[in-house]
Structures are given as C-alpha cells and as structure tokens.
Amino acid sequence: MLFKKVLTCQKKYPKEKSELYLNKTRTIRKVRIASITMFINQN
C-alpha cells in the first residue's frame, strides 16, 4: 500500500520531493514505534 503511494508520488513530483515524503513517513513511523514502546514499558 505504502509502496504504491511512493510510486505515484515519484510520478507526480521530482525526486527530491519523493525523498522528502519518504523521510517524513520514516520519521512518523519512528515516533509511533517509540511512543508504543514507551507505553508498553510504562505498563
């Protein structure tokens, strides 16, 4: 699903923008994982 999004993104925008998009999703995922692990550690 995400892969398809990235592909369409690459078609629409130049490479720099798709890289930015990838970095954004990566950081969001990292933050989400960190918050989940913190939540698990608290319990």
C-alpha positions in Angstrom: 0.0 0.0 0.0 2.7 2.5 1.0 4.9 1.4 -1.9 2.1 2.2 -4.3 1.8 5.7 -2.8 5.5 6.3 -3.1 5.4 5.2 -6.8 2.6 7.6 -7.6 4.4 10.3 -5.7 7.5 9.7 -7.8 5.5 10.0 -10.9 3.9 13.3 -9.8 6.9 15.0 -8.3 10.6 15.2 -8.9 13.0 13.0 -6.9 13.7 15.5 -4.1 10.0 15.8 -3.1 9.5 12.0 -3.1 12.7 11.7 -0.9 11.2 14.3 1.5 7.9 12.3 1.5 9.8 9.1 2.3 11.7 10.8 5.1 8.5 12.1 6.6 6.8 8.7 6.7 10.0 7.2 8.2 10.1 9.8 11.0 6.4 9.3 11.7 6.9 5.6 11.9 9.9 6.0 14.2 7.9 8.3 16.5 5.0 5.9 16.5 7.2 3.0 17.4 8.9 5.0 20.2 5.6 6.0 21.7 4.3 2.5 21.6 7.4 1.1 23.3 7.2 3.8 25.9 3.6 2.9 26.5 4.5 -0.8 26.8 7.3 0.0 29.2 5.1 2.0 31.5 2.6 -0.9 32.0 
